[in-house]
Amino acid sequence: MTTKSREVGAALLWRVFNVHVAEAMLPESPPKGEPIDVIGGTRSEIAST
């Protein structure tokens, strides 16, 4: 497997994971002061990965 396809696979998995996390968190309001990023995580979560 090439590095490029591995990166694409990881990106797809990450995107699917974030969608599931976002759906699971929908009933709750996000904590104040935590801007929600486009892909579904908070900025602090993205920065920590």
C-alpha distance matrix in Angstrom:
0.0 3.8 6.6 8.3 6.7 6.8 10.3 11.2 10.5 12.6 15.1 15.7 16.2 18.4 20.3 21.0 22.0 24.4 25.9 26.7 28.2 30.2 31.5 32.5 34.4 36.2 39.5 39.8 40.7 38.6 40.3 42.5 41.1 37.5 36.3 33.6 30.6 29.3 26.2 28.4 28.7 31.4 31.0 31.6 28.8 26.3 27.7 27.3 23.6
3.8 0.0 3.8 5.4 5.5 6.3 8.8 10.1 10.7 12.4 14.4 15.6 16.7 18.3 20.1 21.4 22.5 24.4 26.0 27.3 28.6 30.3 31.9 33.1 34.7 36.3 39.8 40.0 40.4 38.1 39.8 41.7 40.0 36.5 35.1 32.7 29.4 28.1 25.3 27.9 28.0 30.6 29.8 30.5 28.0 25.2 26.3 26.4 22.7
6.6 3.8 0.0 3.8 5.6 5.1 6.2 8.7 9.9 10.5 12.3 14.3 15.3 16.3 18.3 20.1 20.8 22.3 24.4 25.8 26.7 28.3 30.3 31.4 32.6 34.4 37.9 37.8 38.0 35.5 37.0 38.7 36.9 33.4 32.0 29.9 26.6 25.6 22.9 25.5 25.3 27.6 26.5 27.2 24.9 22.0 22.9 23.0 19.5
8.3 5.4 3.8 0.0 3.8 5.4 5.1 6.3 8.6 9.9 10.6 12.5 14.3 15.3 16.5 18.5 19.9 21.1 22.7 24.6 25.7 26.9 28.8 30.4 31.5 32.9 36.5 36.6 36.7 34.3 36.0 37.6 35.8 32.3 30.6 28.3 24.9 23.4 21.0 23.9 24.2 26.6 25.6 26.8 24.6 21.4 22.6 23.3 19.8
6.7 5.5 5.6 3.8 0.0 3.8 5.4 5.0 6.0 8.5 9.7 10.5 12.2 14.0 15.2 16.5 18.1 19.8 21.1 22.7 24.2 25.5 27.1 28.6 30.1 31.5 35.1 35.4 35.9 33.8 35.8 37.6 36.2 32.6 30.9 28.3 25.0 23.3 20.5 23.2 23.8 26.6 26.2 27.3 24.8 21.9 23.6 24.0 20.4
6.8 6.3 5.1 5.4 3.8 0.0 3.8 5.4 5.1 6.1 8.5 9.9 10.5 12.1 14.1 15.4 16.2 18.1 20.0 21.2 22.3 24.1 25.8 26.9 28.4 30.1 33.6 33.7 34.3 32.0 33.7 35.8 34.4 30.7 29.5 26.9 23.8 22.7 19.6 21.9 22.0 24.7 24.3 25.0 22.3 19.7 21.2 21.2 17.4
10.3 8.8 6.2 5.1 5.4 3.8 0.0 3.8 5.4 5.1 6.1 8.6 9.9 10.4 12.1 14.3 15.1 16.3 18.3 20.0 20.8 22.2 24.3 25.6 26.7 28.3 31.9 31.8 32.0 29.5 31.2 33.0 31.4 27.8 26.3 23.9 20.7 19.6 16.8 19.3 19.4 21.9 21.2 22.2 19.7 16.8 18.3 18.7 15.1
11.2 10.1 8.7 6.3 5.0 5.4 3.8 0.0 3.8 5.4 5.0 6.2 8.6 9.8 10.5 12.3 14.1 15.2 16.6 18.5 19.9 20.9 22.7 24.4 25.7 26.9 30.5 30.8 31.1 29.0 31.1 32.9 31.5 27.9 26.1 23.4 20.1 18.4 15.5 18.3 19.1 22.0 21.7 23.2 20.6 17.7 19.8 20.5 17.1
10.5 10.7 9.9 8.6 6.0 5.1 5.4 3.8 0.0 3.8 5.4 5.2 6.2 8.5 9.8 10.7 12.2 14.2 15.5 16.7 18.3 19.9 21.3 22.6 24.4 25.8 29.3 29.8 30.5 28.6 30.7 32.9 31.9 28.1 26.7 23.8 20.9 19.3 16.0 18.2 18.9 22.0 22.2 23.4 20.4 18.0 20.4 20.5 16.8
12.6 12.4 10.5 9.9 8.5 6.1 5.1 5.4 3.8 0.0 3.8 5.4 5.1 6.0 8.5 9.9 10.3 12.1 14.2 15.4 16.2 18.1 19.9 20.9 22.3 24.1 27.6 27.6 28.2 26.0 27.9 30.0 28.9 25.2 24.0 21.3 18.5 17.5 14.1 16.0 16.1 19.0 19.1 19.9 16.9 14.6 16.8 16.8 13.1
15.1 14.4 12.3 10.6 9.7 8.5 6.1 5.0 5.4 3.8 0.0 3.8 5.5 5.1 6.1 8.7 9.8 10.5 12.3 14.3 15.2 16.3 18.4 19.9 20.9 22.3 25.9 26.0 26.3 24.1 26.1 28.0 26.8 23.1 21.5 18.7 15.6 14.2 11.1 13.6 14.1 17.1 17.1 18.5 15.9 13.1 15.7 16.4 13.1
15.7 15.6 14.3 12.5 10.5 9.9 8.6 6.2 5.2 5.4 3.8 0.0 3.8 5.4 5.0 6.2 8.5 9.8 10.6 12.5 14.2 15.3 16.6 18.4 20.0 21.1 24.7 25.3 25.9 24.2 26.7 28.8 28.1 24.3 22.7 19.4 16.7 14.8 11.4 13.6 14.9 18.3 19.0 20.6 17.7 15.5 18.5 19.0 15.8
16.2 16.7 15.3 14.3 12.2 10.5 9.9 8.6 6.2 5.1 5.5 3.8 0.0 3.8 5.4 5.2 6.0 8.5 9.9 10.7 12.2 14.1 15.4 16.5 18.3 20.0 23.4 23.8 24.8 23.2 25.4 28.0 27.4 23.6 22.5 19.3 17.1 15.8 12.1 13.3 14.1 17.5 18.6 19.6 16.2 14.7 17.7 17.6 14.3
18.4 18.3 16.3 15.3 14.0 12.1 10.4 9.8 8.5 6.0 5.1 5.4 3.8 0.0 3.8 5.5 5.0 6.1 8.6 10.0 10.4 12.1 14.2 15.3 16.4 18.2 21.6 21.6 22.2 20.2 22.3 24.6 23.8 20.0 19.0 16.0 13.6 12.9 9.2 10.3 10.6 13.9 14.8 15.9 12.6 10.9 14.1 14.1 11.1
20.3 20.1 18.3 16.5 15.2 14.1 12.1 10.5 9.8 8.5 6.1 5.0 5.4 3.8 0.0 3.8 5.4 5.1 6.3 8.8 9.9 10.5 12.4 14.3 15.3 16.4 20.1 20.5 20.9 19.2 21.8 23.9 23.3 19.6 18.0 14.6 12.2 10.5 6.9 8.6 10.2 13.7 14.9 16.7 13.9 12.1 15.5 16.3 13.7
21.0 21.4 20.1 18.5 16.5 15.4 14.3 12.3 10.7 9.9 8.7 6.2 5.2 5.5 3.8 0.0 3.8 5.4 5.1 6.3 8.7 9.9 10.7 12.4 14.3 15.4 18.9 19.8 20.9 19.7 22.5 25.1 25.0 21.3 20.0 16.4 14.7 13.1 9.5 10.0 11.8 15.6 17.4 18.9 15.8 14.7 18.3 18.5 16.0
22.0 22.5 20.8 19.9 18.1 16.2 15.1 14.1 12.2 10.3 9.8 8.5 6.0 5.0 5.4 3.8 0.0 3.8 5.5 5.2 6.2 8.6 10.0 10.6 12.4 14.4 17.5 17.9 19.2 17.8 20.2 23.0 23.0 19.3 18.6 15.3 14.0 13.4 9.7 9.2 10.0 13.6 15.6 16.5 13.0 12.6 16.2 15.8 13.5
24.4 24.4 22.3 21.1 19.8 18.1 16.3 15.2 14.2 12.1 10.5 9.8 8.5 6.1 5.1 5.4 3.8 0.0 3.8 5.4 5.0 6.0 8.5 9.7 10.5 12.1 15.6 15.7 16.4 14.7 17.2 19.8 19.7 15.9 15.0 11.5 10.3 9.9 6.4 5.4 6.6 10.3 12.5 13.9 10.9 10.4 14.2 14.5 12.8
25.9 26.0 24.4 22.7 21.1 20.0 18.3 16.6 15.5 14.2 12.3 10.6 9.9 8.6 6.3 5.1 5.5 3.8 0.0 3.8 5.5 5.1 6.1 8.6 9.9 10.5 14.1 15.0 16.0 15.1 18.2 20.8 21.2 17.6 16.3 12.5 11.7 10.3 7.3 6.3 9.0 12.6 15.2 17.0 14.2 13.8 17.6 18.2 16.5
26.7 27.3 25.8 24.6 22.7 21.2 20.0 18.5 16.7 15.4 14.3 12.5 10.7 10.0 8.8 6.3 5.2 5.4 3.8 0.0 3.8 5.4 5.1 6.1 8.6 10.0 13.0 14.1 15.9 15.4 18.4 21.4 22.2 18.7 18.1 14.6 14.3 13.6 10.7 8.8 10.5 14.0 16.9 18.0 14.9 15.4 19.1 18.9 17.3
28.2 28.6 26.7 25.7 24.2 22.3 20.8 19.9 18.3 16.2 15.2 14.2 12.2 10.4 9.9 8.7 6.2 5.0 5.5 3.8 0.0 3.8 5.5 5.1 6.2 8.7 11.6 11.7 13.3 12.4 15.0 18.1 18.9 15.4 15.3 12.1 12.4 12.7 10.0 7.2 7.8 10.9 14.1 14.8 11.8 12.9 16.4 16.1 15.1
30.2 30.3 28.3 26.9 25.5 24.1 22.2 20.9 19.9 18.1 16.3 15.3 14.1 12.1 10.5 9.9 8.6 6.0 5.1 5.4 3.8 0.0 3.8 5.5 5.2 6.1 9.7 10.1 11.0 10.3 13.6 16.3 17.2 13.9 13.2 9.7 10.4 10.3 8.5 5.3 7.2 10.0 13.4 14.9 12.6 13.4 17.0 17.4 16.8
31.5 31.9 30.3 28.8 27.1 25.8 24.3 22.7 21.3 19.9 18.4 16.6 15.4 14.2 12.4 10.7 10.0 8.5 6.1 5.1 5.5 3.8 0.0 3.8 5.4 5.2 8.3 10.1 11.9 12.4 15.8 18.7 20.1 17.1 16.4 13.0 13.9 13.3 11.6 8.8 11.0 13.7 17.2 18.6 16.2 17.1 20.7 20.9 20.2
32.5 33.1 31.4 30.4 28.6 26.9 25.6 24.4 22.6 20.9 19.9 18.4 16.5 15.3 14.3 12.4 10.6 9.7 8.6 6.1 5.1 5.5 3.8 0.0 3.8 5.7 7.5 8.8 11.4 12.0 14.9 18.2 19.9 17.0 17.2 14.2 15.5 15.8 13.8 10.6 11.6 14.0 17.6 18.2 15.7 17.4 20.7 20.4 19.8
34.4 34.7 32.6 31.5 30.1 28.4 26.7 25.7 24.4 22.3 20.9 20.0 18.3 16.4 15.3 14.3 12.4 10.5 9.9 8.6 6.2 5.2 5.4 3.8 0.0 3.8 5.7 5.6 7.8 8.2 11.1 14.4 16.3 13.6 14.1 11.4 13.5 14.4 13.2 9.5 10.1 11.5 15.3 16.0 14.1 16.0 19.2 19.1 19.2
36.2 36.3 34.4 32.9 31.5 30.1 28.3 26.9 25.8 24.1 22.3 21.1 20.0 18.2 16.4 15.4 14.4 12.1 10.5 10.0 8.7 6.1 5.2 5.7 3.8 0.0 3.8 5.4 7.1 8.7 12.2 14.9 17.1 14.7 14.4 11.7 13.9 14.2 13.6 10.3 11.8 13.3 16.9 18.2 16.7 18.2 21.5 21.9 22.0
39.5 39.8 37.9 36.5 35.1 33.6 31.9 30.5 29.3 27.6 25.9 24.7 23.4 21.6 20.1 18.9 17.5 15.6 14.1 13.0 11.6 9.7 8.3 7.5 5.7 3.8 0.0 3.8 6.7 9.5 12.4 15.2 18.0 16.2 16.6 14.5 17.1 17.7 17.4 13.9 15.0 15.9 19.6 20.5 19.2 21.2 24.2 24.3 24.7
39.8 40.0 37.8 36.6 35.4 33.7 31.8 30.8 29.8 27.6 26.0 25.3 23.8 21.6 20.5 19.8 17.9 15.7 15.0 14.1 11.7 10.1 10.1 8.8 5.6 5.4 3.8 0.0 3.8 6.4 8.8 11.8 14.7 13.2 14.2 12.7 15.8 17.2 17.1 13.4 13.6 13.7 17.3 17.8 17.0 19.4 21.9 22.0 22.9
40.7 40.4 38.0 36.7 35.9 34.3 32.0 31.1 30.5 28.2 26.3 25.9 24.8 22.2 20.9 20.9 19.2 16.4 16.0 15.9 13.3 11.0 11.9 11.4 7.8 7.1 6.7 3.8 0.0 3.8 6.4 8.6 11.6 10.5 11.4 10.5 14.0 15.7 16.4 12.9 13.0 12.3 15.6 16.4 16.3 18.5 20.8 21.4 22.7
38.6 38.1 35.5 34.3 33.8 32.0 29.5 29.0 28.6 26.0 24.1 24.2 23.2 20.2 19.2 19.7 17.8 14.7 15.1 15.4 12.4 10.3 12.4 12.0 8.2 8.7 9.5 6.4 3.8 0.0 3.8 6.3 8.6 6.9 8.1 7.6 11.2 13.6 14.3 11.0 10.2 8.8 11.9 12.7 12.9 15.1 17.1 17.9 19.4
40.3 39.8 37.0 36.0 35.8 33.7 31.2 31.1 30.7 27.9 26.1 26.7 25.4 22.3 21.8 22.5 20.2 17.2 18.2 18.4 15.0 13.6 15.8 14.9 11.1 12.2 12.4 8.8 6.4 3.8 0.0 3.8 6.3 5.8 8.6 9.5 13.1 16.1 16.8 13.7 12.0 9.6 12.1 11.9 12.9 15.6 16.9 17.4 19.6
42.5 41.7 38.7 37.6 37.6 35.8 33.0 32.9 32.9 30.0 28.0 28.8 28.0 24.6 23.9 25.1 23.0 19.8 20.8 21.4 18.1 16.3 18.7 18.2 14.4 14.9 15.2 11.8 8.6 6.3 3.8 0.0 3.8 5.5 8.0 10.2 13.7 16.8 18.3 15.6 14.0 11.1 12.6 12.9 14.7 17.0 17.8 18.8 21.3
41.1 40.0 36.9 35.8 36.2 34.4 31.4 31.5 31.9 28.9 26.8 28.1 27.4 23.8 23.3 25.0 23.0 19.7 21.2 22.2 18.9 17.2 20.1 19.9 16.3 17.1 18.0 14.7 11.6 8.6 6.3 3.8 0.0 3.8 6.2 9.4 12.3 15.8 17.5 15.4 13.4 9.9 10.3 10.6 13.3 15.1 15.3 16.7 19.5
37.5 36.5 33.4 32.3 32.6 30.7 27.8 27.9 28.1 25.2 23.1 24.3 23.6 20.0 19.6 21.3 19.3 15.9 17.6 18.7 15.4 13.9 17.1 17.0 13.6 14.7 16.2 13.2 10.5 6.9 5.8 5.5 3.8 0.0 3.8 6.3 9.1 12.7 13.9 11.8 9.6 6.1 7.1 7.8 9.9 11.7 12.5 13.9 16.3
36.3 35.1 32.0 30.6 30.9 29.5 26.3 26.1 26.7 24.0 21.5 22.7 22.5 19.0 18.0 20.0 18.6 15.0 16.3 18.1 15.3 13.2 16.4 17.2 14.1 14.4 16.6 14.2 11.4 8.1 8.6 8.0 6.2 3.8 0.0 3.8 6.3 9.6 11.6 10.1 8.8 6.0 6.6 9.0 10.8 11.4 12.6 14.8 16.6
33.6 32.7 29.9 28.3 28.3 26.9 23.9 23.4 23.8 21.3 18.7 19.4 19.3 16.0 14.6 16.4 15.3 11.5 12.5 14.6 12.1 9.7 13.0 14.2 11.4 11.7 14.5 12.7 10.5 7.6 9.5 10.2 9.4 6.3 3.8 0.0 3.8 6.7 8.3 6.4 6.0 4.7 6.7 9.5 10.0 10.3 12.6 14.6 15.6
30.6 29.4 26.6 24.9 25.0 23.8 20.7 20.1 20.9 18.5 15.6 16.7 17.1 13.6 12.2 14.7 14.0 10.3 11.7 14.3 12.4 10.4 13.9 15.5 13.5 13.9 17.1 15.8 14.0 11.2 13.1 13.7 12.3 9.1 6.3 3.8 0.0 3.8 5.6 5.5 5.5 5.5 6.1 9.6 9.7 8.6 11.1 13.6 14.0
29.3 28.1 25.6 23.4 23.3 22.7 19.6 18.4 19.3 17.5 14.2 14.8 15.8 12.9 10.5 13.1 13.4 9.9 10.3 13.6 12.7 10.3 13.3 15.8 14.4 14.2 17.7 17.2 15.7 13.6 16.1 16.8 15.8 12.7 9.6 6.7 3.8 0.0 3.8 5.5 7.5 8.9 9.6 13.1 12.6 10.9 13.8 16.3 15.9
26.2 25.3 22.9 21.0 20.5 19.6 16.8 15.5 16.0 14.1 11.1 11.4 12.1 9.2 6.9 9.5 9.7 6.4 7.3 10.7 10.0 8.5 11.6 13.8 13.2 13.6 17.4 17.1 16.4 14.3 16.8 18.3 17.5 13.9 11.6 8.3 5.6 3.8 0.0 3.8 6.1 8.8 10.0 12.9 11.3 9.5 12.9 14.9 13.8
28.4 27.9 25.5 23.9 23.2 21.9 19.3 18.3 18.2 16.0 13.6 13.6 13.3 10.3 8.6 10.0 9.2 5.4 6.3 8.8 7.2 5.3 8.8 10.6 9.5 10.3 13.9 13.4 12.9 11.0 13.7 15.6 15.4 11.8 10.1 6.4 5.5 5.5 3.8 0.0 3.8 6.9 9.4 11.8 10.0 9.6 13.1 14.5 13.9
28.7 28.0 25.3 24.2 23.8 22.0 19.4 19.1 18.9 16.1 14.1 14.9 14.1 10.6 10.2 11.8 10.0 6.6 9.0 10.5 7.8 7.2 11.0 11.6 10.1 11.8 15.0 13.6 13.0 10.2 12.0 14.0 13.4 9.6 8.8 6.0 5.5 7.5 6.1 3.8 0.0 3.8 6.4 8.2 6.2 6.5 9.9 11.0 11.0
31.4 30.6 27.6 26.6 26.6 24.7 21.9 22.0 22.0 19.0 17.1 18.3 17.5 13.9 13.7 15.6 13.6 10.3 12.6 14.0 10.9 10.0 13.7 14.0 11.5 13.3 15.9 13.7 12.3 8.8 9.6 11.1 9.9 6.1 6.0 4.7 5.5 8.9 8.8 6.9 3.8 0.0 3.8 5.4 5.3 6.4 8.7 10.1 11.4
31.0 29.8 26.5 25.6 26.2 24.3 21.2 21.7 22.2 19.1 17.1 19.0 18.6 14.8 14.9 17.4 15.6 12.5 15.2 16.9 14.1 13.4 17.2 17.6 15.3 16.9 19.6 17.3 15.6 11.9 12.1 12.6 10.3 7.1 6.6 6.7 6.1 9.6 10.0 9.4 6.4 3.8 0.0 3.8 5.4 5.1 6.1 8.6 10.3
31.6 30.5 27.2 26.8 27.3 25.0 22.2 23.2 23.4 19.9 18.5 20.6 19.6 15.9 16.7 18.9 16.5 13.9 17.0 18.0 14.8 14.9 18.6 18.2 16.0 18.2 20.5 17.8 16.4 12.7 11.9 12.9 10.6 7.8 9.0 9.5 9.6 13.1 12.9 11.8 8.2 5.4 3.8 0.0 3.8 5.5 5.1 6.2 8.9
28.8 28.0 24.9 24.6 24.8 22.3 19.7 20.6 20.4 16.9 15.9 17.7 16.2 12.6 13.9 15.8 13.0 10.9 14.2 14.9 11.8 12.6 16.2 15.7 14.1 16.7 19.2 17.0 16.3 12.9 12.9 14.7 13.3 9.9 10.8 10.0 9.7 12.6 11.3 10.0 6.2 5.3 5.4 3.8 0.0 3.8 5.5 5.2 6.7
26.3 25.2 22.0 21.4 21.9 19.7 16.8 17.7 18.0 14.6 13.1 15.5 14.7 10.9 12.1 14.7 12.6 10.4 13.8 15.4 12.9 13.4 17.1 17.4 16.0 18.2 21.2 19.4 18.5 15.1 15.6 17.0 15.1 11.7 11.4 10.3 8.6 10.9 9.5 9.6 6.5 6.4 5.1 5.5 3.8 0.0 3.8 5.4 5.5
27.7 26.3 22.9 22.6 23.6 21.2 18.3 19.8 20.4 16.8 15.7 18.5 17.7 14.1 15.5 18.3 16.2 14.2 17.6 19.1 16.4 17.0 20.7 20.7 19.2 21.5 24.2 21.9 20.8 17.1 16.9 17.8 15.3 12.5 12.6 12.6 11.1 13.8 12.9 13.1 9.9 8.7 6.1 5.1 5.5 3.8 0.0 3.8 5.6
27.3 26.4 23.0 23.3 24.0 21.2 18.7 20.5 20.5 16.8 16.4 19.0 17.6 14.1 16.3 18.5 15.8 14.5 18.2 18.9 16.1 17.4 20.9 20.4 19.1 21.9 24.3 22.0 21.4 17.9 17.4 18.8 16.7 13.9 14.8 14.6 13.6 16.3 14.9 14.5 11.0 10.1 8.6 6.2 5.2 5.4 3.8 0.0 3.8
23.6 22.7 19.5 19.8 20.4 17.4 15.1 17.1 16.8 13.1 13.1 15.8 14.3 11.1 13.7 16.0 13.5 12.8 16.5 17.3 15.1 16.8 20.2 19.8 19.2 22.0 24.7 22.9 22.7 19.4 19.6 21.3 19.5 16.3 16.6 15.6 14.0 15.9 13.8 13.9 11.0 11.4 10.3 8.9 6.7 5.5 5.6 3.8 0.0
